[in-house]
Amino acid sequence: MSTTELHFRTEDLTLEDVGKYFVETEFDRQTIDVLKSKKTVVLQGARGVGKSFLLKVAQKEMDESFSKSKSLAVYITFNKAGLLQTSDSERFKHWMLAKICNRIIREARKKGALQSKSSVFTMLSRGADDEAVASRLESLWNELEDAWKNDSEPLDSDSGIDPELIKDAVEDLCDQAGVSRIVLLIDEAAHVFIPEQQRQFFTVMRDLRSPYLSVKAAVYPGVTYFGDSFQMSHDADLINVNRNILDSTYLSSMREIVLRQAPELETAINRHGAVFDALAFASSGNPRTLLKTVSSASPLNTNNAQRVMKEYYRDTIWGEHSALGDRYVGHRAVIDWGREFLQQEVIPMLRRKQRQTGDPDKRVFLWIHRDAPAAVKEALRLLCYSGILHESGSGLVATRGLTGNRYMLNVGTRTGPEADPVAATNWLREAISIKRFVEFGANHDVYESIAKLDVEKMDEVRQEFIKSQLDRTVDKLDMTAFARKKLKELGFDTVGKILAASESDLREAKYVGTVRSRRMMNIATAAVMEHLSG
């Protein structure tokens, strides 16, 4: 069967690719402008909705305008934070500060903004130049990351840095080099299943704020812990990255996202417009899901789309959610309950024929009372992390004047069980209203099995599971078939081999040079770390 190879992870793309594939919407433009501004921003969204892509677009635009604006973009990913599972609560903090400081130095040098040895950064290595400082910090963070391999403790886990020192160094850098400010674009802000790391990150994020330095961080919904010292309403602007499926431009923008990567699909998409529209609507605004399902449905036609929708929305998306229980052991009960709640209660209810019309229910929105048990809310948050639910409003008044939160069910999970998912999706999209939702009160019977679960104790259950995952095949990783094939050819066919590999290992292969080895390493590492994160 022929398939179209599409890139569905930002890590697969160069900055040039990012500019070429970017399909701008009004929301995207507003978000990118805020990312480039002086504001502190938390960018929140499920996997695959485009958080990393938006950060990269902001980086590209700031790079291109640096000579005029003098605003320096520094992109950093914390995707390896999960390797720092340790009883030493300070290890993540020092790893994080070392990485931030190193990336600032490297980026400033690339832009010609660090040309002397008088920077405050030199204090970190007793007068050594900034390049030596950057090398020392890079060695430190690599050693911290690699300690998991043999359960060793790094010889030196103290970076010698604190947020105040970074702010002083940045202010001096700006004064000396004529830089107006530095914008940190931090992706994968902290490991999603280690709350203590997240609390430390957001404390540092708050402490780094200054007239010369602003931080933007991408996080997942539902599984992010901000801690007591970070207050969203005071310390940052929250932006939810969710494409509105009811927007009049939704289908045209999703179509353009695919065509930017694969213009050769235009004829097929035009010929099978209703089929493509069903795939786009079923993805519920998630570009990665759309790209993956379109690729799998190639050559695009009704039969292939039916097959892919049944496979993905009946099995794959639910299997990925259930797999969180292997990583987030303390939450296994609420993960399993959330799946059962939707699959056995909500979706069957919506599929039943209505007595008045004889048609299935046309609702895809749920409303949950604000006083529902804490375990229920936790289950819903984890479903949002998986992209099966999308929070679409809080403090909303429903029947009898009660207040609660509204969630949208992923459209594909609603229509996937139907005999004809394509027809069902296109029928449903003509009738959806955000004002119509299924209501679940504070004490609904369906809550009974987990209502008394102690959410406070869930995070006390921790599993050091990295070593148990080392033999997992590369086939389990979320990456393109091309990238997977190349890794296998090089002998990196398991999670453990990829984690233990270096760029120099990849360069031993024929035709793999410095640039290509780094790109391959970034792609592979990102896929592995997302697998370990869930």
RONU-433169 format. One record per residue (C-alpha): x, y, z; residue in one letter. Coordinates in steps of 0.05 Angstrom, whole numbers, padded with zeros to 5 digits, always signed. Example, Ala and Ser with C-alpha at 12.3 -4.5 7.8 and 13.67 -1.06 7.14 Angstrom:
// residues 2
+00246-00090+00156a+00273-00021+00143s
This chain:
// residues 534
+00000+00000+00000m+00027+00068-00020s+00033+00121+00035t+00051+00194+00034t+00110+00211+00080e+00092+00273+00120l+00132+00305+00177h+00088+00307+00238f+00138+00328+00291r+00171+00397+00294t+00236+00363+00314e+00239+00334+00243d+00241+00404+00213l+00295+00456+00202t+00279+00529+00214l+00275+00536+00138e+00223+00480+00137d+00184+00514+00193v+00178+00578+00152g+00158+00539+00090k+00104+00497+00125y+00075+00552+00169f+00001+00564+00155v-00017+00628+00191e-00084+00638+00224t-00106+00699+00263e-00097+00661+00328f-00028+00637+00307d-00005+00708+00291r-00031+00735+00357q+00004+00678+00394t+00071+00688+00359i+00070+00762+00371d+00059+00750+00445v+00116+00699+00445l+00162+00752+00417k+00139+00804+00467s+00164+00823+00536k+00109+00783+00570k+00120+00719+00610t+00078+00666+00575v+00055+00595+00589v+00035+00561+00524l-00011+00503+00539q-00036+00448+00494g-00041+00373+00483a+00012+00333+00445r+00013+00350+00371g-00028+00415+00372v+00032+00457+00350g+00064+00487+00413k+00135+00471+00390s+00119+00495+00320f+00096+00563+00345l+00158+00570+00388l+00201+00555+00327k+00164+00605+00284v+00175+00658+00337a+00249+00639+00340q+00256+00643+00264k+00222+00711+00260e+00264+00739+00317m+00328+00712+00285d+00311+00746+00220e+00296+00813+00252s+00353+00812+00303f+00395+00864+00267s+00338+00914+00274k+00301+00894+00337s+00362+00870+00377k+00316+00820+00412s+00353+00754+00420l+00312+00690+00416a+00341+00630+00454v+00305+00564+00441y+00315+00509+00493i+00283+00441+00500t+00279+00406+00568f+00256+00341+00537n+00311+00301+00573k+00288+00324+00642a+00257+00255+00652g+00326+00224+00656l+00339+00261+00721l+00294+00217+00764q+00331+00220+00829t+00323+00232+00903s+00367+00294+00897d+00316+00350+00890s+00370+00400+00870e+00397+00360+00811r+00342+00383+00763f+00350+00456+00785k+00424+00456+00770h+00414+00419+00704w+00361+00470+00684m+00402+00531+00702l+00464+00504+00668a+00425+00491+00605k+00394+00560+00604i+00460+00595+00616c+00496+00553+00564n+00444+00566+00511r+00444+00641+00524i+00520+00643+00516i+00519+00600+00452r+00463+00641+00419e+00494+00708+00438a+00561+00686+00409r+00527+00664+00344k+00497+00733+00337k+00563+00768+00353g+00536+00795+00419a+00592+00764+00462l+00659+00787+00437q+00696+00805+00500s+00717+00769+00565k+00684+00821+00609s+00616+00787+00613s+00589+00769+00681v+00585+00698+00654f+00660+00693+00660t+00654+00695+00735m+00628+00624+00732l+00696+00596+00711s+00744+00642+00748r+00756+00689+00690g+00754+00639+00633a+00722+00663+00569d+00648+00652+00553d+00663+00594+00507e+00698+00557+00563a+00640+00572+00610v+00590+00545+00559a+00632+00481+00550s+00636+00470+00625r+00561+00478+00633l+00547+00432+00574e+00591+00379+00605s+00555+00387+00671l+00485+00378+00642w+00507+00319+00600n+00537+00286+00661e+00473+00297+00700l+00432+00267+00644e+00478+00206+00636d+00478+00188+00710a+00417+00142+00700w+00460+00093+00659k+00497+00065+00718n+00460+00095+00777d+00520+00140+00790s+00521+00207+00824e+00556+00262+00783p+00622+00285+00812l+00596+00356+00812d+00522+00370+00807s+00525+00444+00827d+00523+00492+00769s+00545+00550+00812g+00488+00591+00782i+00425+00621+00810d+00370+00662+00776p+00397+00728+00803e+00466+00715+00772l+00434+00699+00705i+00393+00763+00707k+00456+00804+00724d+00494+00770+00667a+00438+00782+00618v+00433+00856+00637e+00508+00865+00628d+00505+00828+00561l+00449+00874+00537c+00486+00936+00560d+00552+00915+00529q+00527+00889+00463a+00467+00935+00450g+00418+00877+00457v+00349+00902+00477s+00327+00838+00513r+00332+00762+00512i+00271+00717+00502v+00277+00646+00528l+00232+00599+00488l+00230+00536+00531i+00198+00473+00502d+00179+00412+00543e+00186+00456+00605a+00193+00398+00654a+00179+00324+00655h+00103+00317+00656v+00102+00262+00708f+00150+00291+00759i+00112+00347+00795p+00172+00368+00836e+00210+00386+00772q+00152+00427+00748q+00146+00465+00813r+00221+00481+00811q+00216+00503+00739f+00160+00552+00750f+00194+00581+00812t+00255+00594+00768v+00211+00621+00712m+00182+00672+00760r+00250+00690+00789d+00282+00702+00720l+00233+00756+00700r+00267+00823+00688s+00265+00882+00639p+00320+00847+00599y+00295+00775+00602l+00228+00742+00590s+00209+00669+00591v+00159+00631+00548k+00145+00559+00567a+00106+00504+00531a+00069+00456+00576v+00015+00402+00572y-00056+00411+00599p-00078+00371+00659g-00010+00346+00683v+00026+00411+00699t+00040+00430+00771y+00056+00504+00780f+00072+00502+00855g+00054+00551+00910d+00103+00606+00890s+00078+00613+00819f+00009+00645+00808q-00015+00644+00737m-00059+00706+00744s+00001+00747+00768h+00063+00714+00741d+00046+00697+00668a-00004+00700+00612d-00036+00632+00596l-00048+00616+00522i-00086+00552+00505n-00067+00525+00437v-00131+00494+00411n-00156+00504+00340r-00230+00519+00340n-00264+00466+00296i-00325+00512+00291l-00285+00569+00261d-00305+00585+00189s-00232+00580+00166t-00217+00515+00203y-00222+00466+00145l-00185+00511+00095s-00126+00521+00144s-00121+00447+00159m-00121+00432+00085r-00066+00483+00074e-00024+00451+00130i-00023+00385+00091v-00012+00417+00023l+00047+00458+00046r+00084+00392+00059q+00054+00352+00003a+00028+00395-00055p+00023+00331-00096e-00038+00312-00054l-00079+00371-00080e-00113+00332-00136t-00132+00275-00090a-00157+00323-00036i-00199+00361-00086n-00227+00297-00115r-00243+00268-00045h-00259+00333-00010g-00311+00303+00037a-00263+00248+00057v-00208+00298+00074f-00257+00342+00112d-00277+00282+00154a-00205+00268+00172l-00193+00341+00188a-00255+00347+00231f-00241+00281+00266a-00172+00306+00286s-00207+00360+00327s-00155+00413+00311g-00092+00372+00323n-00045+00380+00262p-00002+00320+00281r-00063+00274+00284t-00087+00300+00217l-00018+00291+00184l-00012+00220+00211k-00082+00198+00190t-00076+00230+00121v-00008+00196+00111s-00037+00129+00132s-00098+00138+00087a-00055+00147+00025s-00075+00141-00031p-00133+00183-00005l-00201+00152-00016n-00262+00133+00024t-00241+00061+00038n-00172+00080+00064n-00201+00136+00106a-00253+00089+00137q-00198+00039+00154r-00152+00091+00185v-00207+00125+00226m-00229+00058+00254k-00158+00037+00271e-00137+00104+00301y-00199+00126+00338y-00223+00058+00361r-00156+00030+00383d-00092+00072+00377t-00113+00135+00413i-00143+00095+00471w-00083+00049+00475g-00037+00109+00481e-00079+00137+00537h-00081+00071+00575s-00005+00065+00567a+00002+00125+00613l-00013+00077+00670g+00054+00043+00657d+00090+00110+00666r+00046+00146+00715y+00034+00087+00761v+00002+00127+00818g-00053+00149+00770h-00069+00082+00738r-00138+00079+00772a-00160+00147+00745v-00130+00134+00677i-00170+00069+00670d-00232+00101+00698w-00229+00160+00649g-00225+00112+00590r-00284+00071+00616e-00324+00134+00631f-00320+00157+00559l-00322+00090+00523q-00375+00056+00566q-00417+00115+00588e-00411+00178+00546v-00400+00152+00475i-00453+00098+00478p-00502+00150+00505m-00487+00196+00447l-00494+00139+00396r-00564+00119+00420r-00621+00140+00375k-00664+00196+00403q-00737+00178+00412r-00761+00244+00384q-00722+00243+00319t-00694+00173+00310g-00625+00204+00299d-00563+00195+00342p-00547+00250+00392d-00509+00307+00360k-00472+00332+00422r-00396+00327+00431v-00390+00372+00492f-00392+00350+00564l-00406+00391+00626w-00378+00369+00694i-00401+00401+00759h-00347+00441+00794r-00357+00400+00858d-00346+00333+00824a-00297+00288+00862p-00223+00307+00856a-00207+00239+00825a-00258+00252+00769v-00226+00319+00754k-00157+00285+00752e-00183+00233+00703a-00210+00288+00658l-00144+00326+00661r-00106+00265+00638l-00155+00255+00581l-00140+00327+00561c-00065+00311+00562y-00078+00253+00514s-00120+00298+00468g-00183+00256+00478i-00217+00314+00513l-00206+00389+00504h-00225+00438+00559e-00269+00491+00528s-00294+00535+00584g-00295+00540+00660s-00346+00569+00708g-00403+00556+00659l-00475+00556+00683v-00517+00495+00662a-00585+00468+00683t-00614+00495+00748r-00561+00549+00751g-00505+00502+00770l-00433+00518+00753t-00380+00473+00721g-00329+00462+00666n-00342+00445+00594r-00301+00395+00554y-00303+00376+00480m-00298+00303+00463l-00249+00288+00406n-00295+00282+00346v-00258+00221+00319g-00270+00182+00383t-00344+00198+00377r-00351+00176+00304t-00297+00122+00300g-00343+00068+00328p-00395+00080+00273e-00400+00033+00213a-00384+00091+00167d-00339+00140+00205p-00329+00187+00145v-00404+00197+00134a-00417+00201+00209a-00364+00255+00218t-00389+00297+00160n-00460+00289+00185w-00440+00309+00256l-00400+00370+00237r-00462+00403+00207e-00499+00399+00273a-00449+00413+00329i-00467+00470+00377s-00423+00492+00435i-00487+00509+00473k-00510+00436+00476r-00474+00388+00523f-00484+00325+00564v-00486+00343+00638e-00456+00305+00696f-00472+00332+00765g-00431+00334+00829a-00454+00265+00853n-00468+00226+00790h-00473+00150+00799d-00417+00138+00749v-00367+00170+00797y-00378+00118+00851e-00319+00073+00835s-00266+00127+00844i-00300+00181+00884a-00262+00165+00947k-00194+00158+00915l-00142+00202+00950d-00112+00246+00896v-00062+00276+00945e-00027+00208+00951k-00023+00193+00877m+00042+00229+00866d+00074+00193+00924e+00075+00130+00882v+00135+00136+00836r+00167+00085+00790q+00237+00088+00764e+00218+00056+00699f+00270+00081+00649i+00312+00017+00652k+00250-00026+00641s+00239+00011+00575q+00309+00004+00547l+00294-00057+00505d+00232-00028+00473r+00237-00027+00398t+00244+00036+00357v+00179+00015+00323d+00142+00040+00385k+00168+00111+00377l+00127+00166+00346d+00170+00186+00286m+00168+00183+00211t+00180+00117+00175a+00242+00147+00142f+00274+00168+00208a+00258+00100+00238r+00288+00064+00178k+00353+00104+00182k+00361+00091+00257l+00353+00016+00245k+00404+00017+00189e+00453+00049+00237l+00439-00004+00290g+00399+00041+00337f+00337-00002+00340d+00318+00004+00414t+00304+00059+00464v+00367+00042+00503g+00413+00046+00443k+00385+00114+00423i+00393+00142+00493l+00464+00117+00497a+00483+00142+00428a+00520+00206+00412s+00524+00249+00349e+00593+00220+00336s+00563+00150+00335d+00515+00171+00281l+00571+00203+00240r+00604+00135+00233e+00550+00118+00183a+00561+00131+00109k+00539+00200+00084y+00523+00225+00155v+00559+00290+00171g+00557+00339+00228t+00493+00374+00209v+00455+00311+00192r+00478+00273+00254s+00454+00329+00299r+00387+00331+00265r+00379+00256+00269m+00399+00256+00342m+00348+00311+00358n+00292+00273+00322i+00309+00207+00356a+00318+00237+00426t+00253+00276+00421a+00214+00213+00401a+00246+00172+00458v+00232+00225+00510m+00160+00233+00489e+00153+00157+00493h+00180+00157+00564l+00135+00216+00582s+00073+00181+00557g
